[in-house]
Structures are given as C-alpha cells and as structure tokens.
Amino acid sequence: MALTTPIFTGTLTNSDSPFVITSGMGVSNLSILNLSAVTATVLGTRRLGSKDSSALSIEQNVTFNFTTIGYVMDQLTITIPASCTLQITAS
C-alpha cells in the first residue's frame, strides 16, 4: 500500500496577510508563486549564530520552494501586500 499525504492548493491575497505557517499545520513541503507585479515576502524565525532571520522577497513570476525532510516547518510568515496574488501548494 502506498503512503499518501494531503496537498493544499490555493491562492493568497492581501486579505490573508500576514499568513503564518506554524508547526501545528504539519507542513513539510511548500511552494509559493507570485503572479503579480507587487513583491511579497517570507520571513522565518531561526537564528544562525548572532544573525536573525530577515525577510526574503518573492517578485513577479518567482517561485519560493522549501522542503524539510523528516520534519515539519516551525514558523514562516508570508506577507502579501495590496494588489499581490500568490499561488501556494503545501503538503
């Protein structure tokens, strides 16, 4: 018998912002595609040494992919400005 995992597919807009993925959601694979000319951002929470996480930009037609192997994501904040549309898949 094959192992299966549910997959979320959807669209995020400014009305969803900020959209926070937490460990309780059980997400281990994430893909975000920006369909608009307005830049969105993603922000993690982990520190590396003395360096805090900083927001990364997702510009038009750029895809952000993140995968954990054997773990779920702790927390990731997606900020979606006005007139921005993101397509997201998660499992």
N, C-alpha and C positions, 0 to 999 in steps of 0.2 A: 504494500500500500504506500502511495506517495505521500510525503509530508506536504502540507499546504499552509499558506499564510494569506490572510486577507490583505487586500490592497485598497488604499484610499486614493481616489482621483477627484480633483475638484479645482475650483477657481477661487482665488483670494483677491479681494479689493480693499480699498481704504476702510470700508465699514467693518472689516475683520481685523484691522490693525490696532494694536500690535497683536500678532498671532503667535502664541507661545507654545512650543512643543515641549512637553515635560516627560520625564521617565515613566510616569503613570500611563501615558498613551502607548507605550510599548513599541515605539518607532525605532527601527534599526537601519532602514534604507529611506533616503529622502532625495527627491529631485524637484527643483524649482526652476521654471522657465519664465522669464519676464517677456511678456507680449507687448509692452508699451514703451514709449519713448521716455518715460519717467523712471528714475532709478530707485530700486528697492534696496533694503539692507538686511543682512543677517548678523546676529551677534550671539556668540557663545558665552560661557561663564567660566571656562577653565583658565587658570593662571599657569604660565610657563616660567618658572623661576620668579623673577621680580616683574614680569611683563603681564599686564592684564589683557584679556581679550579685547579686541576693537572690532567695530562694525566693518563688514565687507560689503561692497557694492555689487548689486546684480543689475547690470544695464540691459537695455533692449536687446532681445534675441540671445541673451546669455543664459546658460543653464548652470545652476549650482547643484552639485551632486555630493552626497555624503552617505557613507556606509560604515556601520560598525559590524564587526564580526564577533558573534557570541555575546554581544552586549546590546542594550538599548541606549538611545541618546538621553543625556541627563536633562539639559535645557538649552533651547535655541529660540531666540526671539526674532521674528520676521516682522519688519516694519514696512508697511505698504502705504506710500503717500497717495494723495488725491490724484486721480486720472491714471493710476497704475493698476495693471491686471497681471496676476501671476497664475500660472498653471502649476499644480503641485500633485505629485504622486508620493505615497508613503506606504511602507509596509513594516 
